[in-house]
Amino acid sequence: MSTNGSTNIIDPNHGFKDLVELTTSEEEKLGFKQKYDKNGIKVWTRVMKGDPLRMIKVTSTIACAPTTVRDTLLDTEYRYKWDDLCKACCTLYRVNDHCTVDYFKMKCPTPLANRDMVLQVSWKQEGDTIWVWQSSFAIKSKPPEKKTVRSYTRLAGYRFQPTADGKYCDYTFISHSNPGGKIPKFLVNYTTSTFAPGFIKTFSKACVEYPQWKAAQTNPEFMPWLNPDQHGFPFYDPVEHGVGTDVNHEILTASSPDAQAVLDDYGGVEGADAEEFADDDSTSVDSGDNSEINR
């Protein structure tokens, strides 16, 4: 088995215990309140102490095996195929056989600035259950791009396991994230909970279509998350790439776009959308005040 040498300062298991509790415990006991229940998709939100942004939990059933759901999620090349919001998705560095540092850039509707994030992504399988989880990681070698806002994920994760009859996959997802920039907190919470059902429908379709897509590729056996010897990514080196930290406001926000400049580019905005660039922190989520990653 490959090793990551002595340069690794990342804990590949960071967040795993929380993920297990959040995805296996009864929602009511953890303070979740159901917001959506339709067509086999359920959405809950949970108020987080000291944070205006809520945690979200989603459950559903996907008509394929848990291993296919995992492969769909971890195949960065396939992401461009099924996710219309994906502008960039790639692995930057390798931590070990089951953990990488990845980059993701998401397209946002005008006049909002696009979002990006650097994530520590880990995965493991325990019996029939598959886990994938991630959290933000700050590195100097990948600062935010111009006119792009750096988002922060405190913890996001998935649990995939076979349905009782063994035919399909029971899907559970949790996330506590901050989109960065200045967006009214009520709008972030509302959008997150209402966006989830549409996303799971799109993702479910992508999972069902993945085997056929993968088989048609030039190298369908290329699955580095299953075959460590296929990894062509450099190991993460804190000396070369910059030390990841829990809180590094200078690195995380240095390249955030100037709000007025963005407004000028789009000729100004009106109505509720203008609050993306509002100065009133009391009605918005400010990346400067919420950049801490609870690690």
N, C-alpha and C positions, 0 to 999 in steps of 0.2 A: 504494500500500500504506500502511496505517496505521502510525503510529509511536507509540512510548510516551513520547516527550518526554525531558526530562533528569532525571526523578525516579527512574528505575529503577536500583537497586543490585543487582538479582538477576541472576545469570548463568543465562540460559535453558538453556545447554548443560551445566550442572553435573551430573556423574554419567554423562554419555552415553558417554564412552570406557570407563568401568568396565562399563556395561551391555553394550556391544558385546562386550567380552572375556568377560564372564560368560555370555553367551547363545550365543556362537559357538564357544568353545573346548571341547575335550574335558573332560568332568567330572573324570576321574581326574587330569588334569594340574593342575587347580585345587584338588584336595583334597576334592572332593565324594564322598560315599558314598551309594550307592543305598539307599533305605528302602522303596520301593514300586514295583511294576511289575505292573499288572493292567488289563485292558480298554483298552489303549492309553494309559494314564496312568502316567507315571513321576515319582517324587519323589526328590530327593537333598537331603542336608543337608551343610553344611560348617562345621567348627569355625573360629571367628574368633579370632585371637590377641588376648588381653587382654579378651575379652568372653564371658560365660557363655552368651549367646544365639547360636544358630547361624543361618547364612544358609540359605535354602531355595531350591531350584530345581525347577520343574515343567514338564514337556513333555506335549503332547497334540496331537490333531488335532480341529478343529472343522469341522462340516459346512456351512460357508458361506465366502464370500470374506473375505480379510483386511480389506478395507475395512468390511465389515459388523461384524466383530469389534471394530475400532477404534471405530466409531460406537456400538456397544452399550456399550462401556466409557466413552466420553466424554459420553454423553447423561445428564446428571444427573437429568432428569425420569424417564427410564426406569428408573433405579436403584431408585426406590421400588416399581416394578412387580415386579421380579424378585428383589431382595435383601431377604429377610425380616429381616435384621439391621440394615438401614439405617434410622436414625431421622432423619437429616438429611444432605443432600448438596447443595451449592450452590457456585457460583463467587463469591468475594468480590471479587477484583480481577483486572484484566487487566495483564499485563506486556508482551506483544507479541502478534503474530498467532498465535503457536504456544506460548504459555506463559501460565498463569493461576495465581492463588493460590486454592485451594479449601478448603472446610471439609467434614469428614465426621464424623458421629457414629454410633457402632455400639452396638446393644443387646447387653448381656451377660446371661447367665442369673443369676438370684438365687442367692446374695446378692452377686455381684460388681457393682461399680459400672460403669456404662456408660463407654465410652471415646470420646474424640474426638481429632481431629488437624487441624492446618492444614498444607496441603501445597502445595509448588511443583510444578505439573504441566506437563510439556513433551511435545511430540509432533512427529514429523517423518516424512516418507516419502522413502526413497532407492531409486529403481527400484521393484521390486515389494515391497520390505520396508518395513514400518511399525513405528515405534518409539514407545512411550509410556513415560515414566519420571517418578518423583516422589520428593521427599524433604521432610522436615519443615522448616517455616519459622516462626520465632517473630515474632509481631506483637502489639503492645500492644492493638490494636483488637479482638482476638478471644481473650481469655483463656479458660481452661477454665470450663465452667459448674459450678454448685454440684452436689456429689455426682457429679461426672464426672471421670475420670482422663485426663489428657493423654497420649496415646501418641506415640511417636517413630519415624519411619521414616528410617533412615540412607540407604537406597536401595531402591526397589522399581521394577521395570520389566518391560516386555513387548516381545517381538519377534513380529510377525505376518508370515508370508510364505506364498505359495502352495505347495501340495503339488506334488510332481513332475509329477503329471498336470494340475495347474492347476485342479482342481475344488474343493478345500477349503483350509483354513488350518492350517499348522503353527504351533502356539502354544507359546511359551516364556516363562516367568515366573520372576523372581528377586526375593527380598525379604530384607532384613536390618532387622528392626524390633524395637522394645521396647514391649510393651503398657502399660508404666508400672505404678504401684502396687507391691504386694508379692505376687508370685505365685512359688511355687517354680520355679526355673529349669528343672528337669527336666520340670515340667509344661508350661511354655511351649513348650519344644522338642518335647515329645511331641505336644501338642495341635496345634501348627503343622503338623507333618508328617502327622498323621492327618486334619486338617481339609481339607487341600488337595484330595484326590480328590473329596470331596463337593462342594466349591466349584466345581471345574472342571466337574463334571456339571451343576450348576445354571447356571453361566455359559454353557456350551455350548448348553443348551436356550434360554436367554435370547437368545443370538445368532441362533439359527435363527428365533425368533419375532419378532425386532426389526423386520424390514421390514414385516410386516403390522401391528404395533402402530404404527409410525411413520406409515404411510399413513393410519391412522384418526384421527390427531391433527388438531386445528384448523389447525395450521400445519406440515405435514410437511416443508416446505422449511427449517425453522429448524434450522440446524446451524452454530452460530458457530465451531466448531473447524475448519470448512471454509470458511466465509464470514465473514471478519473484520468486514465491514460490519454484520453482525447483532449484534455484541457490544454489549450495553447496560451493561456493567460499567465502573465507574470504573477508571482506571489506578492501579496501586499507587503511593502516595506515601509515602516514608519519614518525611517531616515530619508528615503528617497521620495516618498509620496506625501509626507506630512503626517503628523500624528493625529489620529482621530480623537476627538474629545466629546464629552457630554455637552458642554456649552462652549461654543466658539463663535460668538456673535460677529466678530470681525470677518471671519471666513465665510460664515453663512449668509451674511447680508450685504457684503461689500459691493456686490454687483447688481443689487436690486435696482430696477429702473426708476428713474425720477417720474413721479406721477404726472406732473405738468407736461413733461416732454411727451409722455404717451398720449395725453389728452390732445396735445397739439398735433401729433401724428394723425389722429383720427378725426381732427376737426372739432373736438369737444364731444361731450356726451350729456344726455339729459336724463332726468328722472332717477329711478332707483339705481341704475347702473353707474351713475356718477359717484355713488358712495364707495365704489372700489378704490377711489383715490381721495376719499374724504379725510379731513384733518382731525375729525372728532373721534378720538380713540375710545370714548365711552360707548360708541355705537358700532365699533368695528373691532376686528381681530388684527392686531398689529404684530407682524413677525418679530419686531424688535423686543416685544414684551413676552412672546411665547416661543422663544427659540430653544428653550431648554429641552433636552431629550432625557427622560427619566431612565437612566441606564443602571 
